[in-house]
C-alpha cells in the first residue's frame, strides 16, 4: 500500500496554461457551494503566460511582466503548487512532484485528475539545434532572445569590418507558423527601430531570414492571406526561404537540406513540439490511451476508458465538433478547459456530460510594422485594420484588468516613442555552487530528489543508510551523489557533515551532460557509483555465496600464495616480477608490512615518463592505499565492506600489518560448497 499523500484534492489539475487555468476558474465558480470541494493546480511556474504576446516581448514592444498573470490571483480559491511532476500513479491516484532544491518530494492525491501540461519540445532531430537555438515558449525565452539581439548590435557597433558586422547581425528564424512569422516581424521591427542609435551599423547589414518548409506562410489561413504575409515580411526586409528544411545548426551557420549554408549567430526555433514527458511515460506503460504522443479524449474531455481522468490543451487529441481535431491554439484550449470543468462538476451530481461544440472564431497573426492578417467568421482582413483587430481581441482576452491597462498604455507609448534598447542581462544560476556545512548539518535525506553531485573541498561528510550504518566517509578531494544522478534521481542515503566542511555542488543536468559527453568521466562515475549499496543489495550478494563460504572467515577463503614486491626494489626489477607472475595489482611491503598496492599499469606509465634506464624505487611511485582486513573477518562482513568501499580485492593482514593473503569478491562467489 502506498503511503498517505501529503495533500488530497477533490480535483487535481496539472498545467498552468490556458486549459488548466480556465478549468480551475470555471470549476471554482461552479462548485463554490460545495463544502468539500478542493482544487489543486500544479504548475511548473507560478504564473500563466499569455503566449500570443511573447513575440512583442522579444521585440521590445511589451514589458515581460505584463504578459504574465500570477495563477494565485487568477484562480482564487485553488491551492497552487509550483513544481515539476515527476510521476503520476493513476491506479492509486497519486501524483509525485519536485518542488525545488530545498524541498523534499511532495505527493498529491486526487479524486479527479485534469491533465493539461501542454506539449514538450524536442530539438534533437536536427543536429546542433538544441545547443544553439533560442526558443519562444516562456517569458524567459523572450527576454533572453531580446537581450541577445541587442547584445549582437552592441558588439557589431564595435567592429570595423563590414563583413564581420554583417555576419554577426545575421539572424535566422525556423518555422513559418504563427510564432515564427510574428517573431520574425518583431525582430525586424526592433532592429530597424534601434539601428539609428548605432552609428557604425549600416542599414543593409542586419539580416533576418525566415525558413519555412511549405510553399507559403501561415498554412492554416487562406492562400491569399498567406501570400500577403510573405509579401509584407519581404517589404519589411525579411528574407524568406520557402520549401527549405534545416539539416544542421552550428555556432555560426544554418545548413539547409539542399546544402545551402546561411551565416547565423542567432537562431530562433519555433518548431519541434513533442509529447510531454509525463504523458509519454503514461502512454508507454499503457496507463493512458495515447495517439502520436497525445492523450485520446472523448468530446466531453474525458480520457477514453477512464472515468476520473480528463485532458485538454496541447497534450490532448480533442475532437472538433465539425470534424477532425482541435488546433493547438489559445481560443480552443481555454474553452476546452472550461468545458472539462463543467463536466467534472456535472459528474459530482450525476448529470449528463456535454460535448465540445466550439468550432473556432477565426485566426489572427501580427506581421509587424503595424500590419496583421485575420480570418474571422469567414471574412478576411489584412493590413492596419487586421492589426487593430489583433490588438483589440487579444487585449480583451488578456486576463486581469490591471494587465489590460498596462498593455494598452505600453502599446500607446510605443506608437510615439522608440522601443526600449536597454541591455538587461539577468545573471543566471551557475552550474557550480559552493556551500558551507557545520558539524551535524544535513545535506540531504533518503527519499529526497537528487539535485547535484557534491565534491568535498574541506572537512568530511558521512553517507549513511537507513539503519545509520556508515556507507562512505567523503573527505577532501572525494565526491558523492553520482549513484542517484545516474539512476532514478532519488537519494537512497542520508548525508551529514561530520565536521566543519566546504563543498562544491555541480548541477545535476551539468553533471549528466559531462558524464555522457566525456567517456572517461562517465566510466569513472559509473565505477564510483558502485560504492553505494543499500543493505538489501549487500544481503542479496551475500545470499549468492555458497552456505559453507558464508560461515567462513577471511583466513578460510584468502589466497595465500601472493606475488608481493619489496618497496626498495627498482621499477625495472618490478617489471621482471610482472613477467614472471602476471597480475594487475601487487602488494608492496616494507620490512614485511603492507604499505601500498602497485598497479602494473602505473609502473609501465612511470617507465614511459621517466625512461627505461630509471632506477627509481617502488616507494617513490604513487602507490594505491590498500584495503586491509583481518584474518578473522566473517565473510558476510567482508562482502559488505568490499561492496561499500568500491574495491575489488582486500589484503588480509595481521595486527602488525604483515601480509597473510588476498581475497576478492569474485573468489567468494566461486567458492564451491563445502570448501
Secondary structure, DSSP 8 states (H G I E B T S, - for coil): -----SEEEEEEEE--SHHHHHHHHHHHHHTTT-TT--EEEEESSSEEE-GGGHHHHHTTSS-GGGSEEEHHHHSTTSEEEESEEEEEETTTTEEEEE--TT---EEEEEEEEEE----EE--TTSBTHHHHEE--SSHHHHHHHHHHHHHHHHHHTT---HHHHHHHTEEEEE--SHHHHHHHHHHHHHHHHHHTT-TT--TTT-EEEEE-SSSSS-TTS-HHHHHHHHHHHHHHT-EEETT--EEEE-SSEEEETTS-EEE-SEEEE---EE--HHHHHHHHHTSS-EETTEEEB-TTSBBTT-SSEEE-GGGEE-B-TTSSB--S-HHHHHHHHHHHHHHHHHHHHT-----------EEEEE-SSS-EEEEETTEEEEEHHHHHHHHHHHHHHSS-HHHHHHHHHHHHHHHHS-------------SEEEEEE-TT-EEE-TTSB--EEEEEEES-EEEE-TT--EEEEE-TT-EE-HHHHHTTSB--SEEEESSSEEEEEEEHHHHHHHHHH-HHHHHHHHHHGGG---HHHHHHHHHHS-HHHHT-BHHHHSB-----EETTSBHHHHHHHHHHS--SEEEEEETTEEEEEEEHHHHHHHHHHH-TT---BGGGS--B---EEETT-BHHHHHHHHHHHT-SEEEEE-TT-BEEEEEEHHHHHH--TT-
